[in-house]
Amino acid sequence: MVNKIQRRPHETSDNGKELIKKYEGFSSTTYLCPAKVPTIGYGATYYPNDKAVTLKDTPITEKQADEMLSLCW
């Protein structure tokens, strides 16, 4: 039997979010991060609906990226 890893939402402080923004930077389009994982926004590899980011995804706005960051896992 394979156990599915469950991600649990947690709180990230405003200072933590600002650090993420500073070091990740914002990208409205998808790109491959250094680990070769499709990424968008401020380093997101999954959307809030648990769908993995793909290189074919449509661009997002900075507002959408902020919302995704607020729902970080």
N, C-alpha and C positions, 0 to 999 in steps of 0.2 A: 504494500500500500504506500502510495506517495502522498506525503503531506503537502498541501499547498501553503506557501508562506503567506501569512496574512499581514498586510501593512496596516498599521494603526496610526490614525492622525495624532499629531502632537502639536503643541504650541511652540512657535519660534518667536522670540522677542523681536521687537522692531529693530533693535540694534543688530540682531542676527540676520534679519532680512536685508538690512542695508549692507552688511558684510557680503552676503551672498550676491547681491546686485553688483557690488563693487568688483568682486573677484571673478564672477561668472560673466558679467556683461550681458547686454540684451541682444538677442537676435530674433527678428520677426520671422525669419525663415529657418527651416531645418538645416542642420549641418551635422557632420560626424565629429564628435568630440575626440580627444586624443586616444580614448579607449575604443574608438571606432563604433560608438553607440549613437544612433540618431537622437538629436537634442534640439530643443527649441526654447525660446523665452530666456529665462535666467537659469539655464542648465536642466530643464525638465526633460525627463526621458519617458514619462507617462503623463497622460492627461488625467484630470480628476475622475473621469469615468473608467479608469484602469486600462484604457487603450494605449498601447505603446506608440510612441512617436515614430513616424516613418519618414523617409526622405521625400515622399510624394505628398506630404501634408501641405495644406494651404497655410499661408502666412498668418500670424496672429498679431494683435495690437499689443502695445506696452501695457494697456489696461488689462487685457486678458492674461498677460504674463504675470502681472501683479496679483491678480485673482488666483492664478495657479500657484504662485508662491505662498499665498495665504493658506492654501489647502495642502501644503507640502506634507510629506509622509514622515 
